[in-house]
């Protein structure tokens, strides 16, 4: 969830779209001409070549650092909130659910031989 917050903030796509290069179901890395960046686009797939093709703020092509900065400025608050609040929420939820849910589930798994030995 934290990784998804970061890719959404910096690359303007979710984690799956970033790694697969499929935005809205279409695989067109570098051809969308937008602020959406994907890993295939950054690695040279598509018409933009290595490093990709980036849309500028007024319809002109831009460079990677300006595109990342534009995405960061547009998505900074949700990204920072996600990076900070998601781990806090996960810790609170695991502590709250530990006694009523997690411990009985672990005991049940152990009783049927499905416990994990490290």
C-alpha positions as protocol buffer text, in pm:
chain_id: "A"
residue {
  index: 1
  type: UNK
  ca { x: 0 y: 0 z: 0 }
}
residue {
  index: 2
  type: UNK
  ca { x: 289 y: 234 z: 74 }
}
residue {
  index: 3
  type: UNK
  ca { x: 455 y: 148 z: -258 }
}
residue {
  index: 4
  type: UNK
  ca { x: 126 y: 220 z: -435 }
}
residue {
  index: 5
  type: UNK
  ca { x: 111 y: 561 z: -264 }
}
residue {
  index: 6
  type: UNK
  ca { x: 460 y: 642 z: -386 }
}
residue {
  index: 7
  type: UNK
  ca { x: 400 y: 530 z: -746 }
}
residue {
  index: 8
  type: UNK
  ca { x: 71 y: 719 z: -750 }
}
residue {
  index: 9
  type: UNK
  ca { x: 244 y: 1031 z: -621 }
}
residue {
  index: 10
  type: UNK
  ca { x: 557 y: 1027 z: -836 }
}
residue {
  index: 11
  type: UNK
  ca { x: 453 y: 845 z: -1153 }
}
residue {
  index: 12
  type: UNK
  ca { x: 78 y: 924 z: -1155 }
}
residue {
  index: 13
  type: UNK
  ca { x: -14 y: 555 z: -1192 }
}
residue {
  index: 14
  type: UNK
  ca { x: -90 y: 277 z: -950 }
}
residue {
  index: 15
  type: UNK
  ca { x: 162 y: 4 z: -874 }
}
residue {
  index: 16
  type: UNK
  ca { x: 24 y: -250 z: -1124 }
}
residue {
  index: 17
  type: UNK
  ca { x: 5 y: 4 z: -1407 }
}
residue {
  index: 18
  type: UNK
  ca { x: 358 y: 123 z: -1328 }
}
residue {
  index: 19
  type: UNK
  ca { x: 513 y: -224 z: -1359 }
}
residue {
  index: 20
  type: UNK
  ca { x: 302 y: -354 z: -1649 }
}
residue {
  index: 21
  type: UNK
  ca { x: 282 y: -36 z: -1857 }
}
residue {
  index: 22
  type: UNK
  ca { x: -89 y: -93 z: -1918 }
}
residue {
  index: 23
  type: UNK
  ca { x: -281 y: 226 z: -1845 }
}
residue {
  index: 24
  type: UNK
  ca { x: -660 y: 196 z: -1871 }
}
residue {
  index: 25
  type: UNK
  ca { x: -610 y: -149 z: -2022 }
}
residue {
  index: 26
  type: UNK
  ca { x: -389 y: -30 z: -2308 }
}
residue {
  index: 27
  type: UNK
  ca { x: -17 y: -99 z: -2344 }
}
residue {
  index: 28
  type: UNK
  ca { x: 123 y: 216 z: -2503 }
}
residue {
  index: 29
  type: UNK
  ca { x: 433 y: 317 z: -2308 }
}
residue {
  index: 30
  type: UNK
  ca { x: 548 y: 666 z: -2396 }
}
residue {
  index: 31
  type: UNK
  ca { x: 266 y: 716 z: -2643 }
}
residue {
  index: 32
  type: UNK
  ca { x: 11 y: 859 z: -2403 }
}
residue {
  index: 33
  type: UNK
  ca { x: 191 y: 1194 z: -2392 }
}
residue {
  index: 34
  type: UNK
  ca { x: 81 y: 1254 z: -2038 }
}
residue {
  index: 35
  type: UNK
  ca { x: 221 y: 1276 z: -1689 }
}
residue {
  index: 36
  type: UNK
  ca { x: 166 y: 899 z: -1643 }
}
residue {
  index: 37
  type: UNK
  ca { x: 502 y: 723 z: -1626 }
}
residue {
  index: 38
  type: UNK
  ca { x: 555 y: 347 z: -1637 }
}
residue {
  index: 39
  type: UNK
  ca { x: 857 y: 124 z: -1594 }
}
residue {
  index: 40
  type: UNK
  ca { x: 855 y: -1 z: -1956 }
}
residue {
  index: 41
  type: UNK
  ca { x: 848 y: 363 z: -2069 }
}
residue {
  index: 42
  type: UNK
  ca { x: 1145 y: 449 z: -1847 }
}
residue {
  index: 43
  type: UNK
  ca { x: 1335 y: 145 z: -1977 }
}
residue {
  index: 44
  type: UNK
  ca { x: 1294 y: 247 z: -2340 }
}
residue {
  index: 45
  type: UNK
  ca { x: 980 y: 70 z: -2461 }
}
residue {
  index: 46
  type: UNK
  ca { x: 768 y: 280 z: -2695 }
}
residue {
  index: 47
  type: UNK
  ca { x: 838 y: 577 z: -2920 }
}
residue {
  index: 48
  type: UNK
  ca { x: 1009 y: 789 z: -2654 }
}
residue {
  index: 49
  type: UNK
  ca { x: 1319 y: 572 z: -2636 }
}
residue {
  index: 50
  type: UNK
  ca { x: 1517 y: 523 z: -2317 }
}
residue {
  index: 51
  type: UNK
  ca { x: 1380 y: 755 z: -2052 }
}
residue {
  index: 52
  type: UNK
  ca { x: 1039 y: 799 z: -2215 }
}
residue {
  index: 53
  type: UNK
  ca { x: 829 y: 1078 z: -2357 }
}
residue {
  index: 54
  type: UNK
  ca { x: 689 y: 1336 z: -2118 }
}
residue {
  index: 55
  type: UNK
  ca { x: 414 y: 1589 z: -2159 }
}
residue {
  index: 56
  type: UNK
  ca { x: 496 y: 1942 z: -2062 }
}
residue {
  index: 57
  type: UNK
  ca { x: 265 y: 2174 z: -1877 }
}
residue {
  index: 58
  type: UNK
  ca { x: 167 y: 2361 z: -2194 }
}
residue {
  index: 59
  type: UNK
  ca { x: 157 y: 2070 z: -2439 }
}
residue {
  index: 60
  type: UNK
  ca { x: 530 y: 2067 z: -2512 }
}
residue {
  index: 61
  type: UNK
  ca { x: 757 y: 1777 z: -2429 }
}
residue {
  index: 62
  type: UNK
  ca { x: 935 y: 1795 z: -2098 }
}
residue {
  index: 63
  type: UNK
  ca { x: 1211 y: 1604 z: -1921 }
}
residue {
  index: 64
  type: UNK
  ca { x: 1192 y: 1338 z: -1651 }
}
residue {
  index: 65
  type: UNK
  ca { x: 1284 y: 1558 z: -1355 }
}
residue {
  index: 66
  type: UNK
  ca { x: 1024 y: 1823 z: -1441 }
}
residue {
  index: 67
  type: UNK
  ca { x: 758 y: 1556 z: -1492 }
}
residue {
  index: 68
  type: UNK
  ca { x: 839 y: 1393 z: -1158 }
}
residue {
  index: 69
  type: UNK
  ca { x: 835 y: 1732 z: -984 }
}
residue {
  index: 70
  type: UNK
  ca { x: 499 y: 1819 z: -1144 }
}
residue {
  index: 71
  type: UNK
  ca { x: 354 y: 1486 z: -1032 }
}
residue {
  index: 72
  type: UNK
  ca { x: 500 y: 1529 z: -683 }
}
residue {
  index: 73
  type: UNK
  ca { x: 353 y: 1878 z: -644 }
}
residue {
  index: 74
  type: UNK
  ca { x: 13 y: 1761 z: -764 }
}
residue {
  index: 75
  type: UNK
  ca { x: 8 y: 1448 z: -546 }
}
residue {
  index: 76
  type: UNK
  ca { x: 228 y: 1541 z: -248 }
}
residue {
  index: 77
  type: UNK
  ca { x: -38 y: 1554 z: 23 }
}
residue {
  index: 78
  type: UNK
  ca { x: -202 y: 1216 z: -51 }
}
residue {
  index: 79
  type: UNK
  ca { x: 138 y: 1053 z: -106 }
}
residue {
  index: 80
  type: UNK
  ca { x: 289 y: 1181 z: 219 }
}
residue {
  index: 81
  type: UNK
  ca { x: -29 y: 1097 z: 409 }
}
residue {
  index: 82
  type: UNK
  ca { x: -22 y: 745 z: 265 }
}
residue {
  index: 83
  type: UNK
  ca { x: 345 y: 691 z: 347 }
}
residue {
  index: 84
  type: UNK
  ca { x: 295 y: 808 z: 706 }
}
residue {
  index: 85
  type: UNK
  ca { x: -59 y: 697 z: 790 }
}
residue {
  index: 86
  type: UNK
  ca { x: -68 y: 350 z: 628 }
}
residue {
  index: 87
  type: UNK
  ca { x: 203 y: 200 z: 854 }
}
residue {
  index: 88
  type: UNK
  ca { x: 44 y: 363 z: 1160 }
}
residue {
  index: 89
  type: UNK
  ca { x: -298 y: 224 z: 1067 }
}
residue {
  index: 90
  type: UNK
  ca { x: -152 y: -122 z: 1001 }
}
residue {
  index: 91
  type: UNK
  ca { x: 13 y: -124 z: 1344 }
}
residue {
  index: 92
  type: UNK
  ca { x: -305 y: -14 z: 1520 }
}
residue {
  index: 93
  type: UNK
  ca { x: -521 y: -266 z: 1333 }
}
residue {
  index: 94
  type: UNK
  ca { x: -282 y: -553 z: 1407 }
}
residue {
  index: 95
  type: UNK
  ca { x: -277 y: -463 z: 1779 }
}
residue {
  index: 96
  type: UNK
  ca { x: -655 y: -428 z: 1796 }
}
residue {
  index: 97
  type: UNK
  ca { x: -720 y: -756 z: 1611 }
}
residue {
  index: 98
  type: UNK
  ca { x: -440 y: -952 z: 1781 }
}
residue {
  index: 99
  type: UNK
  ca { x: -640 y: -1103 z: 2069 }
}
residue {
  index: 100
  type: UNK
  ca { x: -985 y: -1147 z: 1913 }
}
residue {
  index: 101
  type: UNK
  ca { x: -876 y: -1264 z: 1566 }
}
residue {
  index: 102
  type: UNK
  ca { x: -506 y: -1328 z: 1509 }
}
residue {
  index: 103
  type: UNK
  ca { x: -418 y: -1539 z: 1815 }
}
residue {
  index: 104
  type: UNK
  ca { x: -719 y: -1776 z: 1781 }
}
residue {
  index: 105
  type: UNK
  ca { x: -649 y: -1813 z: 1408 }
}
residue {
  index: 106
  type: UNK
  ca { x: -285 y: -1898 z: 1480 }
}
residue {
  index: 107
  type: UNK
  ca { x: -389 y: -2155 z: 1743 }
}
residue {
  index: 108
  type: UNK
  ca { x: -636 y: -2313 z: 1501 }
}
residue {
  index: 109
  type: UNK
  ca { x: -374 y: -2334 z: 1224 }
}
residue {
  index: 110
  type: UNK
  ca { x: -124 y: -2486 z: 1466 }
}
residue {
  index: 111
  type: UNK
  ca { x: -377 y: -2747 z: 1583 }
}
residue {
  index: 112
  type: UNK
  ca { x: -428 y: -2873 z: 1227 }
}
residue {
  index: 113
  type: UNK
  ca { x: -54 y: -2868 z: 1151 }
}
residue {
  index: 114
  type: UNK
  ca { x: -45 y: -2560 z: 927 }
}
residue {
  index: 115
  type: UNK
  ca { x: 177 y: -2346 z: 1148 }
}
residue {
  index: 116
  type: UNK
  ca { x: 492 y: -2199 z: 1002 }
}
residue {
  index: 117
  type: UNK
  ca { x: 821 y: -2297 z: 1163 }
}
residue {
  index: 118
  type: UNK
  ca { x: 1105 y: -2055 z: 1105 }
}
